Amino acid sequence: MAPLDPEDERAFWEAVTACLRELHHLPPDRAEGIVLAYRKRLETLSSAAREMVYHNEPLNLACDLAGKQLNIDDFAKRYEEILAKVSP
């Protein structure tokens, strides 16, 4: 697998954080802390395993990190807005 473009990587994590804040209603510092802790855990994995994370939708990862699955149909418009805002 080719390395992920740094801008795409930044956008992915910004989208995950924004989903935690805006769709799961977590305070910004808590959302950022959850994402930072998860990214630190990823550092212990092989590069191939780390790259697999980026095959997820940011919303799905945010749901996993929040411990609460959301129905995409209920949040599709807002999720698309988040992706547009963070896209490189």
N, CA and C of each residue as an Amber inpcrd file, in Angstrom:
protein
   264
   0.8320000  -1.1870000   0.0000000   0.0000000   0.0000000   0.0000000
   0.8730000   1.2460000   0.0000000   0.4580000   2.2240000  -0.7530000
   1.1870000   3.4930000  -0.7900000   0.8800000   4.2820000   0.4720000
   1.8450000   5.0500000   0.9420000   1.5870000   5.8670000   2.1340000
   0.4580000   6.8690000   1.8740000  -0.2760000   7.1520000   2.9100000
  -1.3820000   8.0940000   2.8090000  -0.8410000   9.5170000   2.6900000
  -1.4530000  10.2760000   1.8150000  -1.0850000  11.6790000   1.6660000
  -1.3310000  12.3920000   3.0020000  -0.3850000  13.2170000   3.4630000
  -0.5540000  13.9070000   4.7500000  -1.8300000  14.7400000   4.8460000
  -2.2310000  15.3620000   3.7410000  -3.4650000  16.1540000   3.7630000
  -4.6920000  15.2650000   3.9160000  -4.6830000  14.1100000   3.2830000
  -5.7950000  13.1700000   3.4290000  -5.8510000  12.6290000   4.8530000
  -4.6970000  12.3610000   5.4250000  -4.6270000  11.8820000   6.8110000
  -5.1660000  12.9450000   7.7670000  -4.7530000  14.1930000   7.5760000
  -5.2440000  15.2990000   8.4120000  -6.7600000  15.4140000   8.2980000
  -7.2670000  15.3600000   7.0660000  -8.7110000  15.4890000   6.8440000
  -9.4730000  14.3500000   7.5140000  -8.9350000  13.1330000   7.4370000
  -9.5870000  11.9790000   8.0550000  -9.7530000  12.2050000   9.5560000
  -8.6620000  12.5870000  10.2360000  -8.7360000  12.7570000  11.6910000
  -9.5630000  13.9750000  12.0780000  -9.5400000  15.0070000  11.2670000
 -10.4150000  16.1550000  11.5450000 -11.8760000  15.7520000  11.4170000
 -12.1820000  14.9010000  10.4380000 -13.5610000  14.4340000  10.2690000
 -13.9890000  13.5640000  11.4460000 -13.1190000  12.6740000  11.8990000
 -13.4480000  11.8320000  13.0580000 -13.7300000  12.7240000  14.2700000
 -12.8430000  13.6820000  14.5040000 -13.0080000  14.5840000  15.6560000
 -14.2890000  15.4030000  15.5330000 -14.5600000  15.9090000  14.3370000
 -15.7780000  16.6990000  14.1230000 -17.0280000  15.8500000  14.3410000
 -16.9940000  14.5930000  13.9120000 -18.1460000  13.7050000  14.1480000
 -18.3710000  13.4930000  15.6400000 -17.3000000  13.3340000  16.3750000
 -17.4420000  13.1640000  17.8260000 -18.0480000  14.4170000  18.4540000
 -17.6040000  15.5890000  17.9900000 -18.1100000  16.8470000  18.5470000
 -19.5390000  17.1280000  18.0940000 -19.7540000  17.0750000  16.7980000
 -21.0080000  17.5730000  16.2390000 -22.1380000  16.5550000  16.1830000
 -21.8050000  15.2810000  16.0350000 -22.8550000  14.2670000  15.9460000
 -23.0370000  13.4990000  17.2540000 -21.9490000  13.3380000  17.9910000
 -22.0270000  12.6480000  19.2900000 -22.0810000  13.6430000  20.4470000
 -21.9600000  14.9190000  20.1430000 -22.0970000  16.0110000  21.1180000
 -21.0830000  15.9270000  22.2680000 -19.8650000  15.5080000  21.9320000
 -18.8100000  15.4990000  22.9430000 -18.1510000  16.8730000  22.9870000
 -17.7150000  17.3060000  24.1660000 -16.9810000  18.5760000  24.2350000
 -15.7040000  18.4770000  23.3880000 -15.2690000  19.5840000  22.8020000
 -14.0940000  19.5490000  21.9290000 -12.8540000  18.9180000  22.5720000
 -12.5650000  19.2560000  23.8160000 -11.3670000  18.7030000  24.4460000
 -11.4820000  17.1910000  24.6420000 -12.6690000  16.7060000  24.9290000
 -12.8750000  15.2600000  25.0860000 -12.7400000  14.5480000  23.7370000
 -13.3400000  15.1240000  22.6950000 -13.2490000  14.5310000  21.3600000
 -11.7940000  14.4570000  20.9100000 -11.0650000  15.5270000  21.0940000
  -9.6580000  15.5580000  20.7000000  -8.8340000  14.5670000  21.5220000
  -9.1360000  14.4490000  22.8040000  -8.4280000  13.5010000  23.6580000
  -8.6650000  12.0610000  23.2460000  -9.8860000  11.7400000  22.8850000
 -10.2190000  10.3800000  22.4390000  -9.4630000  10.0510000  21.1600000
  -9.4520000  10.9850000  20.2250000  -8.7630000  10.7610000  18.9490000
  -7.2600000  10.6450000  19.1720000  -6.7000000  11.5020000  19.9910000
  -5.2610000  11.4480000  20.2700000  -4.8760000  10.1160000  20.9120000
  -5.6510000   9.6680000  21.8770000  -5.3670000   8.3880000  22.5390000
  -5.4510000   7.2330000  21.5520000  -6.4320000   7.2660000  20.6660000
  -6.5740000   6.2070000  19.6690000  -5.3830000   6.2130000  18.7120000
  -4.9890000   7.3930000  18.2760000  -3.8510000   7.4900000  17.3600000
  -2.5640000   6.9970000  18.0190000  -2.4210000   7.2280000  19.3090000
  -1.2380000   6.7220000  20.0290000  -1.2530000   5.1970000  20.0630000
  -2.4380000   4.6120000  20.2700000  -2.5450000   3.1470000  20.2510000
  -2.1920000   2.5900000  18.8750000  -2.5730000   3.3210000  17.8250000
  -2.2720000   2.8750000  16.4670000  -0.7670000   2.7970000  16.2130000
  -0.0010000   3.6290000  16.8920000   1.4460000   3.6470000  16.6960000
   2.0890000   2.3160000  17.0660000   1.4170000   1.5200000  17.8780000
   1.9810000   0.2350000  18.2950000   1.7200000  -0.8680000  17.2750000
   0.9160000  -0.5830000  16.2520000   0.5560000  -1.5760000  15.2420000
   1.5140000  -1.5030000  14.0550000   1.4780000  -2.5290000  13.2420000
   2.2710000  -2.5140000  12.0190000   1.7340000  -1.4270000  11.0870000
   2.5650000  -1.0210000  10.1400000   2.1190000   0.0220000   9.2120000
   0.9230000  -0.4490000   8.3850000   0.8960000  -1.7260000   8.0290000
  -0.2480000  -2.2570000   7.2630000  -1.5300000  -2.1780000   8.0930000
  -1.4430000  -2.5230000   9.3680000  -2.6210000  -2.4570000  10.2440000
  -3.0640000  -1.0140000  10.4270000  -2.1170000  -0.0920000  10.5800000
  -2.4630000   1.3320000  10.7270000  -3.1780000   1.8410000   9.4870000
  -2.6840000   1.4430000   8.3200000  -3.2920000   1.9220000   7.0770000
  -4.7210000   1.4150000   6.9090000  -5.0380000   0.2720000   7.4730000
  -6.3950000  -0.2750000   7.3630000  -7.4260000   0.6430000   8.0100000
  -7.0140000   1.4010000   9.0060000  -7.9280000   2.3240000   9.6860000
  -8.5310000   3.2940000   8.6780000  -7.7290000   3.7050000   7.7020000
  -8.1740000   4.7170000   6.7490000  -9.1510000   4.1650000   5.7100000
  -9.4380000   2.8740000   5.7750000 -10.4490000   2.2930000   4.8990000
 -11.8420000   2.4210000   5.5200000 -11.9030000   2.8660000   6.7610000
 -13.1780000   3.1200000   7.4350000 -13.6920000   4.4990000   7.0640000
 -14.9760000   4.6660000   7.1750000 -15.5460000   6.0100000   7.1050000
 -15.2440000   6.6940000   8.4360000 -14.8720000   7.9710000   8.4190000
 -14.6360000   8.6810000   9.6780000 -15.8290000   8.5850000  10.6450000
 -17.0390000   8.6240000  10.1080000 -18.2250000   8.5140000  10.9680000
 -18.2630000   7.1710000  11.6870000 -17.9480000   6.0910000  10.9810000
 -17.9690000   4.7700000  11.6180000 -16.9330000   4.6720000  12.7260000
 -15.7440000   5.2050000  12.4770000 -14.7160000   5.1800000  13.5150000
 -15.1440000   6.0380000  14.6990000 -15.7090000   7.2000000  14.4360000
 -16.1850000   8.0650000  15.5200000 -17.2390000   7.3450000  16.3600000
 -18.1260000   6.6250000  15.7140000 -19.1510000   5.8670000  16.4400000
 -18.5070000   4.8020000  17.3230000 -17.5180000   4.1040000  16.7740000
 -16.8120000   3.0930000  17.5690000 -16.1250000   3.7350000  18.7680000
 -15.4690000   4.8660000  18.5380000 -14.7500000   5.5370000  19.6230000
 -15.7110000   6.0920000  20.6800000 -16.8860000   6.5230000  20.2460000
 -17.8840000   7.0550000  21.1820000 -18.6620000   5.9420000  21.8750000
 -18.5900000   4.7260000  21.3260000 -19.3400000   3.6150000  21.9020000
 -20.8210000   3.6800000  21.6150000 -21.1730000   4.4020000  20.5300000
 -22.5900000   4.5440000  20.1840000 -22.7180000   4.6340000  18.6710000
 -23.4230000   3.6840000  18.0810000 -23.6340000   3.6910000  16.6380000
 -24.7860000   4.6320000  16.2910000 -24.5900000   5.4050000  15.2480000
 -25.6160000   6.3190000  14.7670000 -26.1640000   5.8000000  13.4400000
 -27.4090000   6.0880000  13.1730000 -28.0150000   5.7390000  11.8960000
 -27.5970000   6.7960000  10.8750000 -26.8340000   6.3760000   9.8820000
 -26.3190000   7.3160000   8.8840000 -27.4430000   8.0810000   8.1900000
 -28.6010000   7.4560000   8.0190000 -29.7180000   8.1390000   7.3580000
 -30.1510000   9.3790000   8.1350000 -30.0180000   9.3350000   9.4500000
 -30.4150000  10.4670000  10.2840000 -29.4000000  11.6100000  10.2230000
 -28.1560000  11.2970000   9.8440000 -27.0820000  12.2870000   9.9220000
 -26.3660000  12.5030000   8.5920000 -26.8890000  11.9450000   7.5070000
 -26.1880000  11.9790000   6.2190000 -25.8590000  13.3970000   5.7610000
 -26.8160000  14.2970000   5.8340000 -26.5820000  15.6730000   5.3700000
 -25.4990000  16.3430000   6.1990000 -25.5810000  16.2220000   7.5020000
 -24.5820000  16.8520000   8.3750000 -23.2120000  16.2110000   8.1790000
 -23.1810000  14.8850000   7.9870000 -21.9190000  14.1860000   7.7720000
 -21.2670000  14.6680000   6.4720000 -22.0410000  14.8170000   5.4240000
 -21.5050000  15.3220000   4.1580000 -20.9390000  16.7330000   4.3290000
 -21.6020000  17.5510000   5.1400000 -21.1020000  18.9010000   5.4140000
 -19.7600000  18.8410000   6.1420000 -19.6430000  17.9320000   7.1020000
 -18.3760000  17.7640000   7.8310000 -17.2730000  17.3560000   6.8580000
 -17.5420000  16.3800000   6.0100000 -16.5330000  15.9210000   5.0520000
 -16.1200000  17.0440000   4.0950000 -17.0790000  17.8290000   3.6380000
 -16.7630000  18.9310000   2.7300000 -15.9000000  19.9880000   3.4240000
 -16.1830000  20.2160000   4.6960000 -15.4460000  21.2390000   5.4400000
 -13.9920000  20.8460000   5.6700000 -13.7150000  19.5730000   5.8740000
 -12.3530000  19.1370000   6.2060000 -11.5680000  18.6450000   4.9970000
 -12.2180000  18.4650000   3.8510000 -11.5370000  17.8540000   2.7110000
 -10.4170000  18.7650000   2.1940000  -9.3260000  18.1170000   1.7670000
  -8.1790000  18.9050000   1.2590000  -8.4790000  19.5770000  -0.0690000
